[in-house]
Amino acid sequence: MQNNLEHENGSEETAISGIAARFRSDLTSLDKRVLFALIYAAAGLTAINFLKEPNALEWLTRGTPLAEFGRSAVHSEHSNLANLAWWVFVSVFFYFVVPAIWVRFVQKRPLPEIGLALSLEPGFLKLLVFCLAIMLPITYLMSLTPGFAAKYPFLKVFDGSPYLSTTLLLWELIYFAQFFGLEFFFRGFLVHSLKPKLGAYSILAMTVPYTMIHFQKPMPEAFAAIFAGLFLGWISYRNGTIWLGLVLHCSVAFSMDIFSLYNAGLILK
């Protein structure tokens, strides 16, 4: 009986060793750039989702010399600009800083290889103008709907101060920084890390998580994110640059803020 138990234990150990060996074999056969890009996408987006909340800032600074700063930022009586700045800081850190450091110093690749190139194929500037001519009127019409009017701008002023002020200017600059990080992560880092192995499928792979970060937005915007992800991903895929998509993204976002404030009678009326 003891021999049978020893035989069974030996068989189980052999089976486990075999599974572990197959796991190592499958893992080591994967392309390291693709592996890091996909695992980091899951980890980075999860980190942003939980750390972007204002309460995270208060929690992280609790018991430190920055505790009062964290508390006052979260509970500001003027506006939610500090809360938004924290969200942008967290986003840019995980969207840009971490992958950029990894690509530059671990993979030893120049950043222009993953979306920061300055070249454009002929005709793409005209395409940008054409897209803006279509998107700006659509953005205005969307700003008239209750869902978008309630969502934008993210900036909220609590003390009755005018929106048309340095607070709004600071917010838009901070907002643009967030879009830079976002474009770098999705259209730069993801597309160009996956491109050598997946080809044009890298655009589709990027579009899935990009759409998912819009699930808390108005439904039309969430569905539009599918097409925006594909289109902006294709632009970066063809040109090796995120800059065109960044200009388009920032222009639409800025216009949505201004249109929403105008429609609400908070500026220029």
Secondary structure by P-SEA (a helix, b strand, c coil): caaaaaaaaaaaaaaaaaaaaaaaaaaaaccaaaaaaaaaaaaaaaaaaccccaaaaaaaaccccaaaaaaaaacccccaaaaaaaaaaaaaaaacaaaaaaaaccccccccccccccccccaaaaaaaaaaaacaaaaaaaaacaaaaacccccccccccccccaaaaaaaaaaaaaaaaaaaacccaaaaaaccccccaaaaaaaaaaaaaaccccaaaaaaaaaaaaaaaaaaaacccaaaaaaaaaaaaaaaaaaaaaaaccccc
